[in-house]
Amino acid sequence: MSEQSSNSSSSDSGSGSTIAAIAESAAESGPDFDALRAACSARLNGSSSHLSGPSPGPEPGLGPRPFCPGTFDGWLCWPDTAAGTSAYELCPDFITGFDPTRYAHKECGSDGEWFKHPLNNKTWSNYTTCVNLDDLEWKHNVNLIYEVGYGISLLAILLSLAILGYFKTLKCARITLHMNLFASFAANNSLWLLWYLMVMPNTELLQDSPARCVALHINLHYFLLTNYSWMLCEGFYLHTVLVSAFISEKRLVKWLIAFGWGSPAVVIFVYSLARGLGGSAEQKIHCWMSPTDYDNILVVPVCISMFLNLLFLCNIVRVVLLKLNAPASIQGSCGPSRTVLQAFRATLLLVPLLGLQYIVTPFRPAPGHPWENTYEIISAFTASFQGLCVATLFCFFNGEVIAQVKRKWRMLCFSNRPRTNSYTATQVSFF
C-alpha cells in the first residue's frame, strides 16, 4: 500500500508542470476523457521508477519483481502496482451517484497481471465501493416521495381544471386566475415527473447532456418560475380587490395574465443566455442540473415574489380586521358583511397558495448535518404535494364548486328517474 502510494505520487521536476497543466485542463473541461488519458500518460511516464528490485524470494538475483503496469481504464489512472497488492484511487467526481471521497481499487495478481472479471474475462476495476448504498437507498426513497407527490398533485390539478372548465357558471376573474395557476402547476408537475422517471435513471443521458435534456431543464425551471409568478398574481389580485374600491377586474386580469406568463420568460431567457454563453464545460454537464452561481438569477425573483406576497398577506389581514371591527353603521348591517367574511376566509386559504412555506426550506443544512434528512423529507413533501394542496383548497373545498357539483348530480339523478309526474298529470287532465 505504501509502495503504491509512493509510486503514484513521485515525479521529476521537469514533468511536474506538464502534468499539472494537463490535469488542470481536464478539470476545467469536465469529463474530457482525452485530456484525462493524456494526464494519465504524463503521470505514468513521469514516474521516477517502476516497481523493480530484488526478488522477495529466498534466493536473491532472480530478476526484477513482477508488477502490473500502469494503465488508464477510461475513468481513472492506475499506477504501476506490485504483484499481489491493490491500487487505490479516489472515485471520479464526474460520475453521477459516485462519492468522490470514497476509494476505488484495482487488484494486481501475483503473476503481474491486472484482475480480470470472470464473466467477460476483461480487465476490471472495482468501482462498487464508490457508491454509498445506504445513501443511495435514502435518495431513492426521497425521489419516490417526489414521484408520488408530483403524480398525485398532477391528477388533482387536472381534475380541478376539468371541473372549473366544465361549469360555465363559475367563470369569473378569480376563477380565471385559479385556472392559470393550475395550468402552471400541471405543466411543472408533468416535467418533474418526466425528469425523475426518464432522465434521472439514465446516467448516460445525464453525462452527455444533449440539447433536448438541456431544453427540458430550461422549460422545467420556466414553469417553476410561473408557479411563483401566479402565486404573486393571486396575492396581488386579492389585495387589490380588498383595498381598491373601484377597479376594472377585466383589465386587471389581462395585465396579470401577461405578467404571470411573461415575467418568468424574461428571467429564464436571461438565465439560459448567461449560463449557455458564460458557463464552463463543468457547469453544463448533468443537463445543467448541477448547482452553479447562475442559479441566483432564478432564486432572486422567487425570493422577491415570496416577500411581496408576505407583504400582501399582512396588509390583507389588516384590512379584513379593520372591516370586521368597523361599526355597524359603516358596514351597513348589524355585523360584518358576507363578502368580508368570504374575503377573510380566502385570506386564510391563501397562506399555502402563496408559497410562504418555501421561505424556510432554502436554509439547507450542511451535508452530514443531523437535520439534513429531515430537511430532505420536508422539502420533498412541500414541493411535490403543493399542487394537491392548492387543488383541494381552491377547487374541491370551494363552496361554489361544491354547489355546482351537487346541482349537476341532482339533475343527473332526476333525469334517470321514471317520469311519474307526467303520467299523473295525464291522468288528471284525462278526467
Secondary structure, DSSP 8 states (H G I E B T S, - for coil): -HHHHHHHH---HHHHHHHHHHHHHHHHTSS-HHHHHHHHHHHHHT-S--S--S-SSSSTTS----EE--EE-SS-EE--EETT-EEEEE--TTSTT--TTSEEEEEB-TTS-B-B-TTT-SB--B-GGGS-HHHHHHHHHHHHHHHHHHHHHHHHHHHHHHHHHH-GGG-SHHHHHHHHHHHHHHHHHHHHHHIIIIITT-HHHHHH--HHHHHHHHHHHHHHHHHHHHHHHHHHHHHHHHH-SS--HHHHHHHHHHHHHHHHHHHHHHHHHHHHHH--SGGG-GGGTS--GGGHHHHHHHHHHHHHHHHHHHHHHHHHHHHHTS-HHHHTSSS--HHHHHHHHHHHHHHHHTTGGGGTTTS---TT-TTHHHHHHHHHHHHHSHHHHHHIIIIIT-HHHHHHHHHHHHHHHHHTS--HHHHHHHHHHH-
